[in-house]
Each structure stands twice: as C-alpha cells, then as structure tokens.
Amino acid sequence: MSGGSHTAVLSEQAVDGLNVRGDGCYVDCTFGRGGHSRLILARLGKTGRLLALDRDPQAVAVGGEIDDGRFRILHGRFGRLAELAAQAGITRADGILLDLGVSSPQLDDPARGFSFRHDAPLDMRMDPGAGVTAAEWLAQAPEQEIREVIRNHGEERFAKQIAAAIVAARARGPVATTRQLAAIVAAAVLTREPQQDPATRTFQALRIHVNQELEELSLVLPQCVELLGPAGRLVVISFHSLEDRIVKRFLRDNARADRLPRRLPVRARDLPQPGLRLIGRAARPSAVEVAANPRARSAVMRVAERTGGRA
C-alpha cells in the first residue's frame, strides 16, 4: 500500500538536527510517508530504536510495511506523546521530530476534502475516524464562531464577510463540498493577493480548527521536553506563522533561565538552569528545494537541545 507520495521537507537538515546516535532512541511524531523516519533508521545502529506516530490511518498502514525490528509505528495524535511513548516502553528519548501541517497525500486525495482543486466531500479530518467533518462543523457553528476561526486561524481580513456568506448559503442547503465552499468564499472576498486563490486562507483555517492543530502543538511541546534525556534534541518544522509563533515562544521561554531579583547574592553556577538550549538559527529550505517541492516554501525549522535544567 503506497498511500501516495510525500517529499519530506528539510529532510537531511532535520535529521542532522537530531544528531542521531547509533544506539539512541528517537520519536518521529509525524510519520507521514516515512521520509524522515527512513533517514533516521539509516543512521541508527543495531541497538537503536525509532518510534513513529501518526493520526492518519493511511500513514500508519504505510509505516506498517517497514520491516525493521528497530522500528514501531502507533496510531494516535502527537498530543498523546507521553501516553504513546509509554505504550511503546519508551521513558527517555534522544531526539524528537515534529513535521507539522498536512501531508501531500492528504492534499492530493480528493476524498479527504482538504483541497478546493477537486470537488469532494468537505471532510478535512486527518483521522477520518475521529471528530466532526468541516461540513458538519459549518452546518451548526454560530456565525461569530465561524468568523473567529477564519480570522484567527486563517489570518483572513474578510472573515466577517465569508462567515456571513456561509451562514446565508447554509440556510438554502448544506455546504457539503469543497468546490461549493470555495465558490462561496470567492464571492465574498473582495480582493486577494496575486496567484492566491480566494479560498486558501479559509480552507487553512477550517483544517486547523477541525484537527485542533494548534491545541495539539501546545500539548505536545511540554511532553517533548519531559521525554527528552540530557542532550536530547527537539526538531520542529512548521509551515505557517501561527505554528511557528507557538514553537518559537515555547523554545525561547524554556531556553531562558528563571529571573531572580537584582543584587540577590547568588553565584552564577547556583542559578537555576533552563530546560532547553537553542541550537543555531531558524532554518529555511534552499531555493533548490523550493523549486523541486513548492510546498516547502513556507517551512521553518527550529532546533533545541535538552539541558540538565528544570523544564
């Protein structure tokens, strides 16, 4: 079962960031189609371990085809990292990878309802067996809530007009397909940036909301720090400003020592140490990678290392 192809973004840089040891234990929280996992396995020795997670059953099925005793894949949201790691018998990790956002197979499969390029049921769930679809949510959500989701998660300046148009349309019948929603949005959006479809921001907002992506990210980051052993690495690849803002603030706050009152008679070596140390600057794909894989253009990768300090 191939389940579609997906080119892992910043693949070599991300695995380099993990600083893989041959005998180490690693967690790929977003298996996708296994691009990063396969690179990690290539660098592991015989005693190394890799646990992969994914909330998409199709991705888990692809991972199940990897015949390697060092590898295990589990179905679940990465917001349940601590629980799933414990299920796999992992109490300490030497590296954790988060490659956020939606995968190419999810976007390219019309039946998943992520894209307005195909006319399909308006689903958008990363796990089709859990939660409500985008169509189900739009059918019952108050206009104000729709407006807030589109504005906050899509950074859409026409959120008010789009929400009103959706509510007016659903009074005439269900908003049930991707093309139907895209047409409603296009009629409500007054202007748009060149080469961007009017529905782009609305579809992003609904996908993020339906899958609770920002909430999951906020849940998993503290669990990553707790699971990492000393000198363990956390690598996070994000694809839009909302994700990157959460990651950047979390890493910055956990890499900052506790502030004590000025002139307190405490030696530097006795000061509380932060839980993380930032590694390098944020990295972005090269022009060559973006030319080969346009979906990589907005990617930002951040790396941090676990210290012996309190998280």
Secondary structure, DSSP 8 states (H G I E B T S, - for coil): --------TTHHHHHHHHT--TT-EEEES--TTSHHHHHHHHH--TT-EEEEEES-HHHHHHHTT---TTEEEEES-GGGHHHHHHHTT-S-EEEEEEE-S--HHHHH-GGG---TTS--B----SSTTSS--HHHHHHHS-HHHHHHHHHHHH--TTHHHHHHHHHHHHTTS---BHHHHHHHHHHH-----TT--TTHHHHHHHHHHHTTHHHHHHHHHHHHHHHEEEEEEEEEEE-SHHHHHHHHHHHHHHTS-----TT----GGGS---SEEE-S--B---HHHHHH-GGGTT-EEEEEEE-SS--
